[in-house]
């Protein structure tokens, strides 16, 4: 058995974990809304048409915030289309996904769903085909108490009290040529600045997220952040990052190393934010909103065929990636990476939540089930609260096509407010178990509480409606704690949650 070690100390911390690091995303795309969270007539539908079985799985994730309504969709979206009597709302062609949007579910309905899901709304405004005036108007509609045009419109639409939406995205992926209303960095920075300024004049309590690069490998990456932030740094609170990974060449070791790219992306954006802070002699430190992240590649060819057959249909089954076991391992390493950078990553949104590149799948008229990636996300959200610790991990490494020195044991730890310690660990070794020695002496008397293990002998194993627990957590082999030192067995190719509690 190979060995690795982890040293922890309560005085060596990364920072306080913002619960919003476990956020998610619902876009008006595919079956995320229609057939996902909303399906009137389904046996599990409530009085508003929301599926109770889906709500149950969402609540179990403990998602504190959900980004809505896009995504690429928002760059051509008129928010006014989504309010008022549902039978009077217009049907619109969505040029982002070449479908037809019915607007049957709009702002008020989604707000009601969010309350049922025990989450908050992170609302995105259209800065593609629209601008600062429209952004100001929707803040007035959602958050102003009354006595003005748009707040009185909200009241007339049945919501006397303000919705109180506190987190706002200033457009989506405006650096991307695929985006409706694509802009240069300076163009977008100016519009984002004016939008944030006017939105905060309406409601000074809100926070705003400006669009960073859509990916680390965008040709404009770096220049985009620096120029954009030079225009809007003073009026925004976060800059966004988006990143997706795939494994088209079926290289599992190389695929599992992709979180190293994620860490590099985060650190590069942090350095640019701090460069602009220095340039402006600002006292404000800008933090990050990683508001789109996941594995995404399984459904690409399928989607091309769907568009050939059914272009402009409503709620087409797009981006329905079926996730396997190795996808869950990478998702776990991505969550570990966010925790390692919790001092600057304050918001992160798993994209998306239901059906569309999602941890939860449904069948129209049928059941719903958790995909493989559901489990690491749930474990991190449930147990990865409190303070992120600066873990010193000594582990063997490996090289792959794109990276050198990839740790075979990818691990970090958190300190809970109750004094307990949780270790999250991915064993990337394809064949060998590890003995992981953990130095916990700085935390007083702890005992081993639980070892949660996610493992499958087949890296391509998936969950289905017929076999929803094929890849699911079990009790791990565990270990022992003696004199403040833990020794735990970590199986080959596995996701592990090691929980230690105060005696």
N, C-alpha and C positions, 0 to 999 in steps of 0.2 A: 504494500500500500504506500502511495506517495504521501508526502506531508507538506503542510503549509502552516503558517502562523499568522495571527492577528493580535496586535497590541492596541489597547484602548485606554483612554484616560479621560475622566470627566472634565478636565481643564483644557483638553485639546479638542476644540469643536469647530465645525464648519459654520454653523449658525442655526438659528431658529427655523424650523420647517413651517412654511406657510401651507396650511391645509389645501389651498387652491392648486398646489402642485399635483393634486390628484383630480383635476378637472377633466371634462370631456367635451364633446362637440356633437351637435345635431344640426345638419344642414338640410335645406330643402333640396335633396338630391336622392335619387333612387327610392328605396323603400325605408329610408331613415324615419320619415314622418308617416307617410301613408302606407300602411301595412307593417309599420314598425311600432312606433309608440301609439299610433292612432289607427283604429280599425273598427268603426261602428258596425254593429251586427255580429261581431265576433263573440263567442260564448263568454270570453273573459272581459269584454268591453264594459266600462262603467257608464254612468249616465251621460258623460261627455264624449264617449267613444274611445277613451284611452284604455289600452290593454292592461289589466291588473297584473297579469303574469309577467309582463315586461317591467312594470313598475316595481314588482317584488325583486327582480334581479338587479335593477338599477339601484334601488335602495340598499341592497346588500353590498354594493360597491362603495357606498359612502362618498359619492361624488359631490363635492361642495359647490361646484359651479359648472354650467354647461354653456358653451359658446353657441350662438344662434343669430341669424338664420343662414349664415355662410361665413367663409367659403366663397368659392368662385361665384356662386349664386348671388351673393349680396351685391356684386358690382353692377348688376342690372336691375336691382330690386327697388321698387317704390314702396316704402313702408306704409303709405296710406292705403295701398291695395289690400293690406292684411288686417284692417280694422273695420268696424261697423258690421251691419247685418251680413252674415255669411252668404246668404242667397243673393246679395247685391255686389259681392266682390268680383272683380274681373278675372277672367282666365288670361294668363300671359304666356307668351313664348319665352322660355328660359334659354338664352343663347349660351350660357355656360355649359349646360349638359344636354342641349338639344331635346328638351322635353317640354311639356306644357304644365305650368303651375296653376292649380285650381284656386289657391288661397283659401281652401276650406279650413285649414289650420293657420291662424295668424298670431299676432302678438299676444292678445288676451288669452287665447286658448293655450299657447305655449307657456305663458306665465302661470296659468292654473296647473298645467302639467308639472311644471318645475316645483310648485309647492307640494304637490302630491308625491313627487320624487325626492323630497327633502333636499332640494338644491336651489341655487340662485342662478339668475340669468346673466350671462355675459353677452351683451348685445352688440352686433356689428352694424355699422352704418355704411351706406353706399358712398364711397368717394371715387368710384369709377365713372359712372355716367351722371352722378350728381355731385353736390358739393357742400360747403359749410352751412349754407342756409337750411338745407334739408336735414343736416345733422343737428343743428340747433333745434329745429322744429320737433324732431322725435324725442329729444330730451325734455322739451317743454311738455309734449304729450304724455310722456311716461312719468315724469317726476315732479312737475309743478302742481301745487295743491289745487288751483282753480282761479277763475277770473281772467283767463286769457283764451285766445282762439283755440289753441291746441289742447290745453288742459281741460277746457270746457267740452271739447270734442270727446276726450276720454271719458269724462263724466257722463255725457250723453250716450256713450257706448257701453255704459253699465259699470264703470269702475270709479266710484266716488273718491276713493282714496288713491293717492299716487302709487305707482308700481314700485318706485324706489330702486330702480336699477342703478347699481353703483359702478359697474365695470363695463367699459365701452371700447370696442375695436374700431380704429379709424381706417376702415376699408379692409381689403384683403389682397395680399400678394401683388401689390401695385408695381413691383419690379418685373412682373412676368408679362411677356408679349402676348400670352394667351388670355390675359385678363381684359375684360371690357373696361375701357377707359385707362388702359396702361399709360403710365407716366414716367418721366425721367425722375431721378432722385430729387432734384431741386424743385421740380413741379410738385411732386407729391409732398415734399417737406413743407412747402409753403401752404398747401391746402390743408395738410394735417395740422399745422400750427394754428391756422385761422379757425379750423373746425374745433380743435380742442379749446382754444381761447373762448369762442362763443358758447360752446357747450358748457364750459365751467362758469361762464357768466350767468347762465340759466340755473345751474346747480353746482355750486362750488365744492360739493362733497363727492363728486364723481372722480374716477380715475380713468385715464385714457392710454390705450395701447397703440403705438405707431407700427406700421409695417416695416419689418426688417426684410432681409433676403428670404426668398422662397426656398432656397437650398444653399448649402455650403459651396456647391460647385457651380452656382450661377456665375456667368462671366462678369457680372457687375458687382459680385459680392465684395464687401469691404468699402469700395468707393461709394456704393449705394448707402450703406450705413453712415459713413462719415459725412457725405453731402446732405443726406436727409436729416440727420440729427443736428447738423449745423444750423438748419432752418427751424427745427421745432423742439429742440432739447428742453427749453425752459417751460413749455406748456404740456409736455407729456410725462407719463409716469413709468411706462414700460416700452421696450422694443420687442417685437415678436420674432420668433424663429420657427421655421417649418422644416421637418426632415422625415423622409420615408426611406425604408431599406427593402431590398429584395434579394433573392437567391436564385437567379435564373440559371446559373451554371451548376447548381447542386453541389456547392462547396460549403459544407457545414462549418468546418473550422474558420474559413474566411468570413462566412455570414455571421457567425457568433462574435467575430472581432469588430463588427461595425460600430459598436458602442464607443470604440476609440475615436472614430470619426465624429461621433456626437459630442464627445468631450472636447475635441479640438474646435468644433464649431462654437460651442458655448464660450470657451476661453477666448477665441478670436473676437467674438462680438463684445464680450466684456471689455477687452482691451480697447476696442474702438469707442465704446461708450465712455470709457475713462479718458481717452484721448480728447474727445469733444468736451468733456467736463473740464479738463485742463485748459484747453483752448479758450473756453468761455470764462475761466476763473470761477466756475460754479461751485457752490457748496452742496449741490444736490447730486446724489449718486443714483444713476438710472439702473433699474433692475430689468430682468428678462421675463417675457411671457412666451414659453415654448408651446404656442397654442395649436400646433398640429404636429403629431408624431405617431408613428406606427410602422408596421410592415405593410407594404402594398405592392403586389406584383402578380398575385395569383389570377386575378380576374381580367387582366388587360386584354387578352385575345378574345375572351367571351364578350366583353363590352363592345368591341368593334363589330362583332356579329349582331349584337342587339341593336346597335344604331343603324346598321344596314337594313334591318327588318322593320324596326318600329320607331324611327325618328319622329319626334314630337309627341309621342305617347306620354300619358301621365304616369308618374311613379314607376318608371321602368326599373327592372332589377339590376341596377348598375353597381359596380365596385363591390360585389359580394364575394370578397376573398374568404376562402375557407382555410382557416389557420391550422397549422400542424404543430407538433410538439416542439420542433426547433424554433418556430416563430415565438412560442411562449418563452423559451430561454432567452432569446434576444430581447423581447419585451422586458423581461426581468432585469437584464443588464442595462437597458435604457433607464429603467426606474432607479437602479443603483447609481447611475451616472447623474441623474437629477438630484439625488440626495447628496452626492459628493459636491455638488455645486449649489446647494440650498441657500448659500449666502447671497446668491445673485438670481437664481431661478426661483421666482416666487409664484409663478403660475405655469401650469402645463396642462394641455388638453389632449387626451388620447383621442385620435381621430379615426373613426367616429364612435358612436355609442351603440347604435342598433342597425343591423343589416349591412350598412355601408362601411367597409373596412372596420369591422366592429367586434367587440367581445361578446355581443348578444345577437343571436339570429332568431328569426321567426319564419313561420310558414303562414301565408295568408289563409285564414280560416282554421289554422292548425296550432301546433305547439310553439314553444320558444325554448331555447337552450343556450348554455354558456359555451363559448368557444374556448380553445386552449389558452389564449392570451388573457381571458377573464381572470384566471386564478392568480398569477403574479400581481396583476393590478389590484385585485381585491385585497391580497395579503399586504401589499405595501400601503394601500390606503387605510387599512384597518390597524396595522401595527407600526407603520412608519411615521408616527406623529411625535411631536416634542422637539428634540434637538438632534441635529445631524452631527455625528461624531467624526473626527478626523482619524480614520482607521489606518494604521500602518500594517500593510499586508505583505508578508514575505512568501512568495510563491514561485514555483517553476514557471517558465514562459515558453511560448512557441512562436514560430514565424509562419506567415501565410503569404499569399500573393500580394496583398496590399499593405500589410503591417508587419513590423518586427517587434519582438518582445511583448507578445500578447499574454497577459496573465492567465494561467490555467484556472486559478481561483479568482473570480471577480466578486469582491465582497465589500460591504460597508456595514455600518451599524448606527443605531439611533438610541437615544436615551429618553425614555418616557417620563412624563411628569410624575409618575408613581415611583420613580427610581429604578424601574426595570430596564433591561437592555435587550434590544432585538438586533440580531445579525441577519442580513440578507446576503445570500451567497449563490452564485452560479458556478458549478463545476463544468468547465468547458472541455475537460478531457473526455475523449470519445470512448475510452475503454477502462480507465482506472479510477477506483475510489481514492479519496483523500482522507487522511487524518488531519483535521483542522484543530490546532491548538490556539486557544483564545485567552489572552491575559485580561482578566476582569478585576484584578486586585484593587483598582482605584474606586470601585463602586460598592465596597462593603460586602456584606454577606449576601450572596445571590445563590439561588438554586435553579437547576434546570427545570423549566416548566413544560416546554413543548418543542418538538421538531416536526415541522410541516414539510413534506417532501412532494415535489412534482417530478415524476420520471415516467418514461415509457421506453421500452426497448426499441421501438420503431420511431425514428426521427420524423417520419411523415405521417404519423398517427393523427387522426382528427376526431372531433366530436360531431355527432349527428343527432337529428331528432330521435332516431331509433336507438342510438347508443350515446346519450348525452354525457355520460361519465367515463368514456373510454380513456380520456386524458384528464385526470382529476387528482386533487391532493389526497395524500394518505399520511399516516404517521411514519416519520422517518426513524432510522435506527437510533437516533439520539446520542447520548454520551453521559459524561459525568463532570461534576465540578468539585475540585479539591483544592483547598487553600487559595481560592480566588483564581484558579486556573481551570478552564474548561477544555475537555478533549472530546471532539465530536467526529463521527464518521459521516463523510459527505459522498454519496454515491456518484459514480461516473455519469456525466451528462445529465445534470439535474438542477432544479431550482429548489433552494432550501430557505426556510425561515426558522431561525433558532431563537427561542424566547427564554430569557432568564428573568426571574422575579426576585424581589427582596424577600428575605427570610423574616 
